[in-house]
Amino acid sequence: MDKNSSSRHPYRWIVLAVFFLITVIVEMHWLAFAPIARDVRNYYNVSANQVDLLSELFMGLFLVMCVPASYVIDKKGIRIGISIGAALTGIFGLLKGIYADSYTMIVVCQVFLAIGQPFLLNASTKVAVRWFPLNERATAVGIATLAQFVGIITVMMATPYMIRTEGSDVLDFPGMLMTYGVISIIGAILTLLLLRERPAGAAENAANDESFHFYKVLKELVKKPDIIKVLVLFFIGLGIFNSVSTCIDQLCEKKGLSVEETGLVGGMMLIAGILGAIILPAISDKMGKRKPFVILAMLFMAIGIAGLNFFSDYTLLLVSSGLLGFFLLGAGAPVGFQYSAEVAAPSPESTTQGLILLTGQVSGILFVLGINHAGIMPFMKIFIVLSIIAVALTLSLNESPLTKPSENS
């Protein structure tokens, strides 16, 4: 990863903007049904497990598509890789709106949307290294990660209200899904039209991504102790986030909250995550430090999960959700991704990020299956223990070798 390969080309913000938009949209589709699980069961006359399947498909298919998506992004470039994800998001997002009354068709569309997701999520560090100088990359990855939170918070807070028709008890699922479908096709078209591979004139200075040997890279990555530690941290942290987001309705139902309050508890996590992703990566870039922010992320993840477990008061649940979001999502994800790319150098960025996300998807699936089998509350206690283990593990990390102040000037 050459720190001098990216200049401050003004078009970098256009590239980041369209990448941000299409990432928002695919994440909207991932959890569109999570905050309204009770209504989905009634509308489609399906079980709770069938509702969770609509979100679990994204985690399950990520296991299958993560490596191929990273391979395409690193070997063929961000324009081809991201365009594949954008096209699938646009086409099947719209089809989901057209066939909104069919649970079977919803499942089919979720499958193809889930296939497209890793072509987007695995590309953020690659976009940053292609278009941004080193001292802006954590900020760029933070903004790209912010897109995931914006997409999730949109559906967490908006969907419960979009399905309700004023003065009627009829649920407007077709209207809600068609709205998301139109947004999807517009976002896909903009991405395909405006995305560029790299700044003009930068090709001769860029690494030859087409020459790398993918499985050799994977073998080299797993030999690095800090990468192994990061994989464990993301297994815990991302797995907890994925499972809590998927099962947020189960948790809040146990606390006696309404569907609308559930959306706000989930939304608070994402609102705080947005603020954290704006503030914390920029401070990390300014300080030239990564490790302290990863430690903070794991520490406040433990505090937030403990609050969600032990509190039943609505206000305290909002506070706990906010702490979890601000630090775990605001620092753990964007700074953690950039830290991993720097520690793993010269390994390709998308391969590193894809491997990390893969571990979080595996744990997310396992945790959701465990929650559905044993119940949400026993697993919240397990999450507390795992969070404490993660805090201890962060203390043994080495600082990134690339984030010295003299190199960031």
Beta strands, then each sheet from edge to edge (+ up, - down):
end
